[in-house]
């Protein structure tokens, strides 16, 4: 049996809410950061992932460098890094 298609209005509301969460994550990171790379240069990105580590929503990406993250994600894990010299990403 095929699952019913989501209601377009509910999907748009959910999408907007999740993107807003990712945007707020970035704003909170910028406000509380100690690193000048984050605070002044705005060299960071924030995203929300599903269980299989697929991106669901991404805030405004402000990174000057983009490299894939080799991190292994586990269920209900969170990653927060602010150490460019030692970061695995």
N, C-alpha and C positions, 0 to 999 in steps of 0.2 A: 504494500500500500504506500502510495506517495504522500509525503506530508503536504498539508495545505500551504499554499503560497501565503507569505505574510502580508498583512494589510499594509498598503503603501504609506498611509498616514502614520500608523504606529511605528513602522520601520524608520521613517524620516525623523520622528520624535526620538526614538532610541538612538539613532545615528548621531543626531545633534547633541544629545545628552552625553554620549560617550566621548565625542570629540571635545566637548566642553571640559570634561574631566581631564583629558590629556592636556588641554591648554592650561588649565588651572595647575596641573602638576608642574608645568614649565614655569609658570608665574611664581609658584611657591619656591621652586628651586632657585630661581633668579634672586628672589628676595632674601633667602636664607643662606645663600652660598658664601663661602669664605674665599674661594678661588677667584682671582681676577679674570681667569679665562671664562668663567661662567658669568660673573657679575658684570664685567665691563665689555668683554669681547662677545659675550652671549654664545659661546662655543659649547652647545649642548643640544640634546634632543630628548623628548619624552614620548613614550608610546604605551599602549595597552595591548597585551597579547592574550590569546586564548590558550587552552591547555596544550595544544600542539606547537606553541611558540609562533603562531602566525599573528601578524599585526592586525589588530581590530581597529584601532584608531591611533593616530599620530598627531601630536601637537605641532606647532610651527617648528620646523627643523631649522636650527640655527647653527648646525655644525659646519665648520669649514672643511673638515675632513670626513669622508664617509668610507667606512670600512666595515665589512661584515663582522658580526660578533660571533666568535667561536664558542660562546658559553653554552653549557648544557643546562637546559631548563627542566625543572621538576615541577610537578603539580603544586600549585599554590606557592610558588616561589616568587621572590621579588629581587630586583637587582638595582642597586643604587651605587654609582661609582663617581668619585670626584678626585681621582688620583691618576692623571694621565701617564705618569712614569711607570706605574705598577698595574694599570688596568689591563684585564685580559681582552677588552673590546677595543 
